[in-house]
């Protein structure tokens, strides 16, 4: 199902996810590259060429300054490379290395099979040193999400969850919650990288906020 969907999208045109674009080349193979770079073959003299999808794991590990990327959705993927791949399955493996489960999650969303988990429910499951995150107020949580999850310098995921069933997030623009929006602001038709539940980094930052407020 996932590979078939990807093949259809590649037949229709380019597939854009986050900072990555995948295309079918005139010769029938595939190319994956950074969105910011030209697809002109004449401008690849200084470009590193890879022919195995496993290379995507290493490319996604560090940012443009060589620092470890702890957040897959961060808008800081390195440039200066191409993946030239021979099959749709290899393209899917590469995309999953850059943005794990993005295509599968989007398909589930389209089919109505996705159940977002609100922040309060996520925090209620925390134990040990992270149990204290349950004490964060909605105002504190809203401010924290606005700082950590913004698309500009934070994370390119499209948020589907709320603070709780009655409380939406007000610190981010409505576009941050719209799967139809290109989170890089380039008005491209994209496969959104959906955020179904607050990540571990946000939970860790919630702990810091509570600790600082109580000290």
N, C-alpha and C positions, 0 to 999 in steps of 0.2 A: 504493500500500500504506500509506504513512504517513498521508496525508490520510484514507483510508478508515478507518483505525484511530482517528484522532482524531474523526472524525464519529461513529463508533460510541460512543466514550467520552462524547462530549458528549450523545448521545441518552440514554445511561444515567444521566447526572448531571453533576456538576461534574468538571472535570479539574484536578488539583492537581499542580504541579511546583515544588519549592522554595518560594519565597515568593509564587508566582503562582497564581491560580485563574482558570479560564476556564469560562464557563457559556453555555448557550443561553437567550436571553431569551424571554418569552412571545410576543413579536412575531415570533420566528423568526430574529432576528439574534443576535449574540454579544457578550459582554462579557468583557474581561480586566481584572483588578484585582489589587491587593496583598491577600494573604490576611488581613492584620491589620485590614482595613477592612470596614465593613458594606456589604452589597449593597442596603440600603434606599434606593430612589430619592429619598426625602425628605431624605436626609442627604448630598446632593451639591452643596450651594450653593457650597462652597469647593473643590470638586474640579475639576481641569482635565480637560476632555473632549477626547479625540483620536479621529479617525475613520479614520486611516490606520495600517497596521501598521508603517510605517517609524518612527513615533514611538517604538516600543519600543527602537530602537537608542539614541536620545538618553536615554530614561528609564533604560536599563541602564548608561549611561556613567559616571554620578556617583552617589555615595551620598547619604544624607540630609543630610550637612553640605556637599555640593558638592564632595567630593573624588573624584578619578578612581578608578574601580573597576578595578583591574588583574586581579582574580580574579572570573570570572563566577559562581562558586559561593558567593561570600561572602554571608553573611546580612545585607546592608545596603542592599537596594534601597530607593529613596525611596518615599514614600507620597503620597497626595493627587492621584490621577489615575484615569482610566478610559479604556480603549480600547473603543470601540463599533464593531464590525466587521460586515461584511456576508456573509462566507463562511468556510467551514472553512479554505480555503487562506490567507486573511488571518490567521486565528487561528494557523495553523501558522507563518507567517512571523514573527508577533509572538513566539510561544513560542521560536522558534529565535534570535531576537535576545536574549531574556533568558537562555536556557539552550541554547547551540548544540548541535544534534544530539541533544538529550535523548530525544526521542520515538523517533527512528530507532535510537539505541543501545539503548534499552529493548526495542524490537521485535526487534532482532538478538539480544539476550540471551535473550529468550523463545524464540526459534527455535533456540537453541544455536549461533549463528553469531558469537559474540564470543570473542576470544582475549585475555585480559588479559596485560599485559606486566609482569613483576616488576621491582622497583626495580633490582636488579643488572643486568638486561638493559638497562634504560634508561641506566644510568650507563656501561655498557660501550660504548655508542654515542657517548659524549661525546668531543669533540676540542677542541683549542685550549685556551683558558683554563678550560674545564670538565672537561678530562680528569682533573684532580686529584680530582674527586668520586669516582672509583673507589677512592680510599684511605679513604673513610669506613667506619667499623666498623659492624657490625650494631647494636651498642648505641647508637652515635651516631645512626644512621639511624632507629632505633625511637623514640628520644627526639624527634628532629626532626619526624617524622611526627605524633607525639602533640601537638606544639605547633602545627604549621602546619595540620593537616588536621582538627582537632576541629570538630564541627558547631557548637558554642557559640562563635561569634566567629571561626571559621576558615573552613571550607568545608562546604557542604551536600551535596557529592557523596557517594555511597555507594561505598566503595573495594572493588574486586574483585581487586587485585593484592596480592602478598606481598613481603617483602624479597627472598627467593629461594625456589625451590621447596620447601625444607625449613623455611623460617623465616617464620612469620606475624608480623604486627604485634601487639605486646602492649601498647602504650601507649594504645590506644583501646578503648572498650567494644565488645563483640561486635555491638551494634546498628549500629555504623558500617559493618559489612560485610554487612548484611542488606537486600536490596532491598525487602523488605516493610515496612521501618520508615520512618516519617515522621521525617526528620532534624531537624525543628523540634520534635519531642517532643510533637506535638499529636494523635497517634494517628489522623491522617487517612489515608484511602486515597489513596495518591499514585502518580504515575509517578516512579520514582526517577531522580535525575540521576546516572548511573553514571560512576565514575572508572575507566577501563580502563588508564591508565598515568600515572605521576607527571608532574605538569605542570612547565613551565619555571621557575615560581617556586620549587617545591620543589627542583629541581636547583640553582638559583642559591643557595638557602639551604644546600644541602649543601656547595657550594663554600666558603661563608663558614665553616661549621663546621670543615671540614678545614683551612682557612687559619688559623683562630684556634687550633686544636689544635696546629698545627706552629710557631706563632710564639713 
